[in-house]
Amino acid sequence: MPVTSADWASRYAPCALKCVIGVDLGGTNVRAGAFFEDGSSAGQFFQNPSFGQEGTDRVIDAISRTIKQAVQSATQKPEAVGMAIPGHIDDLKGMVRWAPNFGEMVDGVFKNWFNIPVRELLSKTVDLEIHMDNDANMAALGEYRFGLGRNSAKCLVMLTVGTGIGGGVILSPDAVLGDARGPLVMVGGNKGGAELGHVVISYQGLDCRSGEYGAIEGYCGRDSIVQRAIHRISRGRESAISDLVEGDLARVTPLIISQAALKGDEVALEVWEEVGTMLGVGIGNYINIFAPDIVTIGGNIARAGDLLLKPAIKAARNVAVKTLFDDATISIAEQIDDAGMLGGAALALEALKWSR
C-alpha cells in the first residue's frame, strides 16, 4: 500500500534534515536505502535481484520494488531518488545511453542496453523526482560529501577498483576558473566521463575488457590481480595461496592473495607490489592533470589496504609533479560498503538544490 502525505504527517515528526533515497543498481542486485542529508541512515536498506540480463521490464520492476521498500521504511518522507548505474548515463535526459551489464538474449546474442529511458519508465510507478549517473561518478560524489572529502575538498579524484576500474572527479568552485556552484561532477560534454580506468599507462600493453590495450584496468582489475598470482604458482613457485585454496587455483581471489600477503607470503607480496605500482602510475598522471587535494581508492580491491596503497603512493611520487604530489593526500576510501547508495543519495540532494 502506498504511503500518503497524510500518513507521513501523522506518523512522523518534522525534521530539519532532508531525506532522500539512494539506489545502487548492479547487474546482479539492486540496493536502496533512505538517507538524511548528513549521510546518516533514515531507514532500512533493501536488496533484491536486479535481473540485469532478463530484459528491461524486469530490471525496472526490480528497481521500483526496491525503491518502494526503502520509501516505506523511511522515518521521514523522501523528497527525491538518486541512482548509481554502471555505464554511460545522461541524467538530463533521464536515459541510460549504454550499459554492458543490462539487456537480454535475442536470437542467442546478448543485446545490452542502448538509450533506455529509465527515468520515464520508473516514473510510471515511483512518484518522486528521479536522478541518475554513472556508478563510479556517484561513488566519488558520495566520498566527497560523506567520506574523505568532508563536503569541502577542492578537488577529489576517486578510483573504484574491482572487476573493472571506474573513476570520478569532483571539483569545488575553487578548482575551476569561472562562475560555478559546487560540488561539480566532471561528466564531459556527452555525459560519459570520467573513465579513469581506461586511461592507457602502457601503450599496446595488456588487454582490457573495454577493448583497448595497456589501460590501467588491464593491470589492476580483479582478473589481472588473480592471474599474476596464478602465473607464478603455475611456474612452480611455492606460496601460501595454494594452501589457502587447497590447490584449486580457480578459487584464488584478491582476498585470498591479501590473506597470504599478511602471512608474509613472497608471491602475494610481489603481486600487490606490482599492482600497486601500476595503479600509482595512473594516480600520478591524474595528479598532474587534476591537481587534486584528495585521491581516494574505493571498490572491493581497496580492502587490500596498505598492501595496495603503499606501492601506489611510491609510484605516484615518481610520476607526479612534486608540488602537486605534495598537496595531494592519497588514501583508501572511507565509504566502500555503501558507496553506490550514498552516491545516489548525494546526487539526489544536489539535484534538490539545482531545482531551487
C-alpha positions in Angstrom: 0.0 0.0 0.0 1.4 3.4 -0.9 2.2 5.9 1.9 0.2 9.1 1.5 1.1 12.6 2.6 -1.4 12.4 5.4 0.3 9.2 6.6 3.6 10.9 6.8 2.2 13.9 8.6 0.5 11.6 11.2 3.3 9.1 11.7 6.5 11.2 11.8 7.5 14.4 13.5 9.0 17.2 11.4 12.8 17.0 10.8 15.1 19.8 9.7 17.2 17.4 7.6 16.1 16.5 4.1 15.6 12.8 3.3 16.3 11.1 0.0 16.5 7.6 -1.4 19.9 6.3 -2.7 19.9 3.4 -5.2 22.9 1.3 -6.2 22.0 -0.7 -9.4 24.2 -3.6 -10.4 23.9 -6.4 -12.9 23.1 -8.9 -10.1 21.4 -6.9 -7.3 19.8 -3.5 -6.7 20.1 -1.9 -3.3 18.2 1.1 -1.9 18.0 3.0 1.3 16.8 6.2 2.8 19.4 8.8 3.9 19.4 12.1 5.7 21.5 14.9 4.2 24.2 14.3 6.8 24.7 10.8 5.4 23.0 9.0 8.3 20.5 6.3 7.6 16.8 7.2 7.6 15.5 3.7 7.4 16.4 0.1 6.5 18.5 -0.9 3.5 16.9 -3.3 1.0 18.5 -5.6 -1.7 16.8 -7.5 -4.4 17.9 -9.4 -7.6 18.1 -6.9 -10.4 17.6 -9.5 -13.2 20.1 -7.5 -15.3 20.2 -9.9 -18.2 16.4 -10.7 -18.3 15.1 -7.6 -20.1 14.3 -4.0 -19.4 10.9 -4.7 -17.8 12.2 -7.0 -15.2 15.0 -4.6 -14.3 12.7 -1.6 -14.0 10.3 -3.6 -11.9 13.1 -4.7 -9.5 14.3 -1.1 -9.1 10.8 0.2 -8.5 10.1 -2.5 -5.9 13.3 -1.8 -4.0 12.7 1.9 -4.0 9.2 1.4 -2.6 10.6 -0.8 0.1 13.1 2.0 1.1 10.3 4.6 1.0 8.1 2.5 3.2 10.9 2.1 5.7 12.0 5.7 5.8 11.4 7.6 9.0 10.7 10.8 7.1 9.1 11.4 3.7 11.8 11.2 1.0 12.0 14.1 -1.4 13.9 12.6 -4.3 15.7 9.5 -5.6 19.3 9.3 -6.8 20.6 6.3 -8.7 24.1 5.0 -9.3 24.2 2.9 -12.5 27.2 1.4 -14.3 27.6 2.7 -17.8 27.1 5.9 -19.8 24.3 7.8 -18.1 22.7 11.1 -19.2 20.8 12.5 -16.2 19.5 15.5 -18.1 17.6 13.2 -20.4 16.9 10.5 -17.8 18.5 8.0 -20.1 21.0 5.1 -19.9 22.9 5.7 -23.1 24.8 2.4 -22.8 25.2 -0.2 -20.0 27.0 -3.5 -20.6 25.5 -5.3 -17.6 21.9 -4.9 -18.6 19.9 -6.3 -21.5 18.6 -9.6 -22.8 19.3 -12.5 -25.1 18.0 -12.1 -28.6 18.4 -14.9 -31.1 21.3 -16.3 -29.0 23.1 -13.0 -28.7 23.2 -10.7 -25.7 21.9 -7.2 -26.5 22.9 -4.8 -23.9 21.2 -1.5 -23.1 21.4 1.4 -25.5 19.3 4.6 -25.0 16.9 3.2 -22.4 14.6 5.9 -20.9 15.0 4.7 -17.3 13.5 7.8 -15.7 10.4 7.7 -17.9 9.9 4.0 -17.2 10.4 4.4 -13.4 8.2 7.4 -13.2 5.2 5.3 -14.0 5.4 3.6 -10.6 7.7 5.9 -8.5 6.1 9.2 -7.5 9.4 11.0 -6.7 11.9 13.2 -8.6 14.5 10.7 -10.1 18.1 11.4 -10.9 20.9 9.1 -12.1 24.5 9.0 -13.1 27.4 6.6 -13.6 28.2 4.5 -10.5 31.9 5.5 -10.3 31.0 9.2 -10.5 28.4 8.7 -7.8 30.9 6.8 -5.6 33.2 9.8 -5.9 30.4 12.2 -5.1 29.4 10.1 -2.1 33.0 10.0 -0.9 33.3 13.8 -1.4 30.1 14.6 0.6 30.1 11.8 3.2 33.7 10.5 3.3 37.2 11.8 2.9 36.1 14.9 1.0 34.1 16.1 4.0 32.0 18.1 1.5 34.8 20.7 1.4 37.7 19.3 -0.6 38.8 21.5 -3.5 39.2 18.5 -5.8 38.7 14.8 -5.2 39.7 12.1 -7.6 38.4 8.6 -6.9 39.3 5.2 -8.4 36.9 2.4 -7.8 38.9 -0.8 -8.2 37.0 -4.1 -8.6 36.4 -6.4 -11.6 37.0 -3.3 -13.7 38.2 0.2 -12.7 35.9 3.2 -12.6 36.8 6.8 -11.8 35.2 10.0 -10.8 36.4 13.6 -10.4 34.6 16.1 -8.1 35.5 19.8 -8.2 34.7 22.6 -5.9 34.2 26.1 -7.3 37.8 26.9 -6.0 39.1 24.3 -8.5 37.9 26.0 -11.7 38.1 29.4 -13.2 34.8 31.0 -13.9 31.4 31.2 -12.3 30.5 27.9 -10.7 28.5 26.3 -8.0 29.7 23.1 -6.4 30.4 20.4 -5.9 30.8 19.8 -9.7 30.9 16.2 -11.1 33.0 16.1 -14.2 31.0 14.2 -16.7 32.2 15.7 -20.0 30.3 17.0 -23.0 28.4 13.8 -23.7 27.9 12.9 -20.0 30.2 9.8 -20.4 33.2 10.9 -18.3 35.3 10.3 -16.4 36.6 6.8 -17.4 39.8 6.9 -15.5 40.2 3.1 -15.5 40.5 3.2 -19.3 43.5 5.6 -19.4 46.4 3.9 -21.1 49.5 3.6 -19.0 51.4 1.2 -21.3 50.7 1.6 -25.0 49.9 -1.8 -26.6 50.3 -3.4 -23.2 47.9 -5.9 -21.5 44.4 -6.4 -22.9 41.4 -4.7 -21.2 37.7 -5.5 -21.0 36.8 -2.2 -22.5 38.8 -3.0 -25.7 42.0 -1.0 -25.5 45.4 -2.4 -24.7 47.6 -1.1 -21.9 44.8 0.6 -19.8 45.1 0.8 -16.1 42.1 -1.6 -15.8 44.1 -4.3 -17.6 46.8 -4.1 -15.0 44.9 -3.5 -11.8 41.4 -5.0 -12.3 40.4 -8.2 -10.4 41.2 -10.7 -13.1 44.7 -9.3 -13.7 45.5 -9.4 -10.0 44.4 -13.1 -9.8 46.2 -14.0 -13.0 49.5 -12.6 -11.7 49.3 -14.9 -8.7 48.3 -18.0 -10.7 51.0 -17.4 -13.2 53.7 -17.6 -10.6 52.3 -20.6 -8.8 51.8 -22.4 -12.2 55.6 -21.9 -12.8 56.4 -23.8 -9.6 56.6 -21.0 -7.0 55.7 -22.1 -3.5 53.0 -20.0 -2.0 50.6 -19.9 0.9 48.0 -19.0 -1.7 47.9 -22.7 -2.8 47.3 -23.8 0.8 44.5 -21.3 1.3 42.7 -22.6 -1.8 43.6 -26.3 -1.2 45.4 -26.5 -4.5 42.4 -25.3 -6.5 43.7 -22.2 -8.3 40.2 -21.5 -9.7 39.4 -20.3 -6.1 42.0 -17.7 -6.0 40.7 -14.2 -5.3 42.2 -10.8 -4.3 41.1 -11.5 -0.7 43.0 -14.8 -0.7 46.1 -13.0 -2.0 45.7 -10.4 0.7 45.4 -13.1 3.4 48.6 -14.8 2.1 50.4 -11.4 1.9 49.6 -10.7 5.5 51.3 -14.0 6.4 54.4 -12.7 4.6 54.0 -14.8 1.5 56.5 -13.8 -1.1 54.3 -14.4 -4.2 51.4 -12.5 -2.7 53.6 -9.6 -1.7 55.1 -9.4 -5.2 51.6 -9.3 -6.7 50.4 -6.4 -4.6 53.7 -4.5 -5.1 53.3 -4.8 -8.9 49.6 -4.0 -8.9 50.0 -1.0 -6.6 52.9 0.3 -8.7 50.8 0.3 -11.9 47.9 1.9 -10.0 50.3 4.5 -8.7 51.5 5.3 -12.3 47.8 6.1 -13.1 47.4 8.1 -9.9 50.5 10.2 -10.6 49.1 11.1 -14.0 45.7 12.0 -12.5 47.5 14.3 -10.0 49.3 16.0 -12.9 46.0 16.5 -14.7 43.6 17.5 -12.0 45.8 18.7 -9.2 43.6 17.2 -6.5 43.9 17.6 -2.8 42.4 14.2 -2.2 42.9 11.0 -4.2 40.9 8.1 -2.9 40.8 4.4 -3.8 37.5 2.6 -3.4 35.9 -0.7 -4.5 36.4 -4.1 -3.1 40.0 -4.3 -4.2 40.7 -1.3 -1.9 40.2 -3.7 1.1 43.8 -4.8 0.5 44.7 -1.5 2.3 48.4 -0.7 2.7 49.3 -3.7 0.5 48.0 -1.7 -2.4 48.3 1.8 -1.1 52.0 1.9 -0.2 53.4 0.9 -3.6 50.8 3.2 -5.3 52.0 6.2 -3.3 55.6 5.4 -4.0 55.0 5.1 -7.8 52.7 8.2 -7.9 55.5 10.2 -6.2 57.9 9.3 -9.1 55.3 10.3 -11.7 53.6 13.4 -10.4 54.9 17.0 -10.4 56.4 17.4 -6.9 54.4 20.4 -5.8 51.2 18.8 -7.0 52.1 15.5 -5.3 53.0 17.3 -2.0 49.5 18.8 -1.9 47.6 15.6 -2.6 46.5 13.1 0.1 46.3 9.5 -1.3 44.1 7.3 0.9 41.7 4.3 0.9 38.1 5.5 0.7 36.0 5.7 3.9 32.8 4.7 2.1 33.2 1.3 0.4 30.3 -0.9 1.5 27.5 1.6 0.7 29.3 3.8 -1.8 26.7 3.4 -4.5 23.7 4.2 -2.3 25.4 7.1 -0.7 26.5 8.4 -4.1 22.9 8.2 -5.3 21.7 10.0 -2.2 24.3 12.7 -2.7 23.1 13.2 -6.3 19.5 13.5 -5.1 20.5 16.1 -2.5 22.5 18.1 -5.1 19.6 17.9 -7.6 17.2 19.3 -5.0 19.5 22.3 -4.7 19.7 22.7 -8.6 15.9 22.8 -8.9 15.6 25.6 -6.4 
